[in-house]
Amino acid sequence: MLQERSIVKVADNSGAKTVRVFRIPGGSKKRYARLGDLVIASVQGAEPRKLVKKKDIVKCLVIRSAAATRRNDGSYVRFDENAVVLVDEKRQPRATRVFGPIPREIKEKGFDGVFSLAEEIV
C-alpha cells in the first residue's frame, strides 16, 4: 500500500528513478493505493538528458506493492518493494521498457499497454 508522501522506485526507462506520491485520486477518503491504482507523484530523482526531469508532476501506475494482494483462487501475491510505471493521460506507458515482474492484476484492470512491455508475469 502506498500513501501520500511515499517515496517509490520507478520500474521503467522513462528517466525517472524515484517519485514521491502526493495525491491518490478516488475521493477524499481514499488513503492508500494498491496494485493497479493510479497515483499522482513528483519526480525526486532522474537521469540526465531523458524525457522526464526532476520536479515534474507525473501520473503513475502501481505495479508492485509490498502489501499482500489476495487473488480469486485464495492465494496471495506480494513483492519485496513498491514500484510504479509512468503513464500518460490515455493510460499508456510513457517508457518503452518495464523492468521486473508484473502481476496479472494489471491486465485485468485494463492496462494492456503496460502489461505487454513486461519482461516477467507473476
C-alpha positions as CSV (number, residue, x, y, z in Angstrom):
1,M,0.0,0.0,0.0
2,L,1.2,3.4,-0.9
3,Q,0.1,6.6,0.8
4,E,0.8,10.3,0.4
5,R,4.5,11.2,0.8
6,S,5.6,7.6,0.0
7,I,8.9,7.6,-2.0
8,V,8.7,4.9,-4.6
9,K,11.0,3.3,-7.2
10,V,10.3,3.7,-10.9
11,A,10.4,0.5,-12.9
12,D,10.7,1.8,-16.4
13,N,13.2,3.6,-18.7
14,S,11.4,7.0,-18.8
15,G,14.3,8.7,-17.0
16,A,12.8,9.0,-13.5
17,K,14.4,7.0,-10.8
18,T,12.3,7.8,-7.7
19,V,9.0,9.6,-7.2
20,R,7.1,10.9,-4.2
21,V,3.3,10.2,-4.2
22,F,1.4,13.3,-3.2
23,R,-2.2,12.5,-4.4
24,I,-4.3,9.4,-4.6
25,P,-7.4,10.1,-6.8
26,G,-10.6,8.5,-5.9
27,G,-12.4,10.6,-3.3
28,S,-11.4,12.5,-0.2
29,K,-11.5,9.3,1.9
30,K,-9.1,7.2,-0.2
31,R,-5.9,7.0,1.7
32,Y,-4.0,4.1,0.2
33,A,-3.1,3.0,-3.3
34,R,-2.9,-0.8,-4.1
35,L,-1.8,-2.8,-7.2
36,G,-3.3,-1.3,-10.3
37,D,-4.2,2.1,-8.9
38,L,-3.2,5.4,-10.4
39,V,-1.4,8.0,-8.3
40,I,-0.1,11.5,-8.9
41,A,3.6,12.0,-8.0
42,S,6.5,14.3,-8.2
43,V,9.8,13.2,-9.6
44,Q,12.5,13.2,-6.9
45,G,15.4,11.8,-8.9
46,A,16.0,11.5,-12.6
47,E,18.7,10.5,-15.1
48,P,20.2,13.4,-17.1
49,R,19.2,14.0,-20.8
50,K,16.0,12.0,-20.6
51,L,12.3,12.7,-21.2
52,V,11.4,13.2,-17.5
53,K,13.1,15.8,-15.3
54,K,13.3,16.3,-11.6
55,K,10.3,18.2,-10.1
56,D,8.0,17.1,-12.9
57,I,4.4,16.1,-12.0
58,V,3.5,12.7,-13.4
59,K,0.8,10.1,-13.3
60,C,1.9,6.7,-12.2
61,L,0.5,3.1,-12.1
62,V,1.3,1.0,-9.1
63,I,2.7,-2.3,-10.4
64,R,4.4,-3.8,-7.3
65,S,3.4,-3.4,-3.7
66,A,4.9,-4.9,-0.5
67,A,1.4,-5.3,0.9
68,A,-0.1,-8.7,0.0
69,T,-2.9,-8.8,-2.5
70,R,-5.5,-11.6,-2.4
71,R,-6.3,-13.4,-5.7
72,N,-9.6,-15.1,-6.6
73,D,-8.1,-18.6,-6.1
74,G,-7.2,-17.8,-2.5
75,S,-3.5,-17.2,-3.0
76,Y,-1.7,-14.0,-2.2
77,V,0.9,-12.1,-4.2
78,R,3.4,-9.8,-2.5
79,F,6.7,-8.2,-3.7
80,D,9.9,-7.1,-1.9
81,E,9.5,-3.4,-2.9
82,N,7.0,-0.9,-4.1
83,A,7.3,0.2,-7.7
84,V,5.4,2.3,-10.2
85,V,5.4,2.9,-14.0
86,L,4.8,6.4,-15.5
87,V,1.7,6.6,-17.7
88,D,0.1,9.3,-19.9
89,E,-3.4,10.7,-20.0
90,K,-4.5,7.8,-22.1
91,R,-3.3,5.2,-19.6
92,Q,-0.4,4.1,-21.9
93,P,3.2,3.8,-20.7
94,R,5.5,6.8,-21.3
95,A,8.5,4.5,-21.5
96,T,9.5,1.7,-23.9
97,R,10.6,-0.9,-21.3
98,V,9.3,-2.1,-18.0
99,F,11.8,-3.8,-15.6
100,G,11.0,-6.6,-13.1
101,P,7.9,-8.8,-12.5
102,I,4.3,-7.5,-13.0
103,P,1.2,-9.3,-11.6
104,R,-1.7,-10.4,-13.8
105,E,-4.0,-8.0,-12.0
106,I,-2.5,-5.1,-14.1
107,K,-4.0,-6.6,-17.3
108,E,-7.4,-7.2,-15.5
109,K,-7.5,-3.5,-14.6
110,G,-7.2,-2.5,-18.3
111,F,-3.6,-1.5,-18.6
112,D,-2.8,-3.7,-21.6
113,G,0.0,-1.4,-22.8
114,V,2.0,-1.7,-19.6
115,F,1.3,-5.4,-19.5
116,S,2.7,-6.0,-23.0
117,L,6.0,-4.4,-22.0
118,A,6.5,-6.7,-19.0
119,E,9.5,-9.0,-19.1
120,E,8.1,-11.3,-16.4
121,I,4.5,-12.1,-15.4
122,V,3.6,-13.3,-11.9
